[in-house]
Amino acid sequence: MIGLLRNRKLREAVTQAVAVSVVATIVVAMVINARATLDAQSLTTGFGFLRRSTGWDFSFSVLPYTISGTYSRTILIGILNTLLLGFLGLLGATLLGTLIGLIRTSGNYLFSLLGTIYVETFRNVPLILQAVFWYAIVSHLPRPRSAISLADAVFVSGRGVYFPVFNIGLFSVAIMGALIISWILILSWHKRRIDRPSAYHQIKVFGWLALAVIIIAIGYFAHTTGTPILDIPYLKGLNFAGGMRMPPELTALVIAISLYGGAYIGEVMLAGLMSVPKGQIEAGLVSGLSNFHIFSRIRMPLAIRSIFPALTNQYVQLMKATTIGIVVGFSDLFMIISTSINQSGQTLELLALLMGGFLLINLTIAFVMNTINRKIALKGYEVKG
C-alpha cells in the first residue's frame, strides 16, 4: 500500500479523479437544487418557449419582423444586429487606429501631439459615457426637411443617416458572399498544389475577373424589375423614402466604438511600427528604395505581423463592448435577451443563449485572427500570443 502511494503517476491520477468527482457532485447538486426551486415556484424550464410569439416590437431589425414573430427569430435578429454593430465598429476603429498610429510616428510635432491628445482623451473616458454623449448629439440633428445633404445621395438628420443601397435581395447577397468565400478557399487549395508562381498568379487574376463578372451579372438580374439597381433616398413628405436608414442609436454606437477602439488600436499600431528593427529600414535606404516603398514594403508588413495577437484581443474586447447598446435603446442581443427575460420569465435559458452567443462570436473572431496570424507569420520574427 505504501509502495502504491509513493507512485507519482498513481497519486496524480487519484488527485485528478477526486477533483473531477467533487466538481461533478457540486454541479449535480446545483442542478437538482435549481430544479427544485423552479418546481416550487411553478416555473417551467426548457427551450420550448422559443416557438412562442413575443408580442412586442423593437426599433431596428436587420431582417423583416412583426410583433407576431417567435422568440427564436427575435434572438436571431438580436445576434445579427450585434454582428452588424460589431462589424461597423471594428471597421471604424481599425481605420481610425491605423491613421492615429501613423500620425503618432510622423516627424511632425503638431500631428504627433494631436494624436496623443486624441488617444489620452478617448481612452480614458468610459465607453458608456461616450455612447450617451454621441446619441445626444445625433438625436438632436436637423429634421428630415433640413437634413444635411452629402452629394444629394446621403442625408444626415435626427432620424438617422440615409444612404443609397443596391436594390438586391438578401438571398442574392448571400449567394455573392458564398461565391467569394468559396473562391478564396479554392485559391488556398490551388496555392499548395501549383509549383509555378506564374501559373498560380494567372489563375488568381483570371479567377477574380470571372468572379467579378458573375457577381455583377447576379446583381443585375436579381434586382427588382422596373426599379433602378441603386436605390437612392429622397425626401417624401416629412421623412425620407428609399435607400437604407441607419437609426440614431446605431449611428451613435458606431461613432462611440470607433473612437474608443481607435484610441487603443492606435496604441497597438504605434507599438508595431516602433518595433520594426532600424536595420530593416536602413537596408531599404541602402537598396535605393523611396520612403513610400520602405513604408509599404518593409515597415508596414512587419508591423502588421507583430501586432496581430494584440489586435485580436482588442477586437474581442470591442465586440463585447457592443452590449452598451442597451443604454441608448439599440436592439442588440443583450437588450433583446433582457426584454425576453422580463416577458417570458425563462431567465436561465435566455442567459445561457446570451453567453453562448457571445462565446461563439468571440471564439470565431479569435480563430480567424489566429489563423491569419499563422499564415502571415515569418519564422524567427513572429510574436507568439
Buried (B, 14 or more C-beta within 10 A) or exposed (E): EEEEEEEEEEEEEEEEEEEEEEEEEEEEEEEEEEEEEBEEEEEEEEEEBBEEEBEEEBEBBBEEBEEEBBBBBBBBBBBBBBBBBBEBBBEBBBEBBBBBBBBBBEEEEEBBEBBBEBBEEBBEBEBBEBBBBBBEEBBEBEEBEEBEEEEEBBBBBBBBBBBBBBBBEEEBBEBBEEBBEEBEEEBEEBEEEBEEEEEBEEBBEEBEEEBEEBBEEBBEEBBEEEEEEEBBBEBEEEBBEBBEBBBBBBBBBBBBBBBBBBBBBBBBBBBBBEEBEEEEBEEBEEEEBEEEEBBEEBBBBBBBBBBBBBBBBBBBEBBBBBBBBBBBBBBBBBBBBBBBBEBBEBBEBBEEBBEEBBEEBBEEBBEEBBEBBEEEBEEEEBBEE
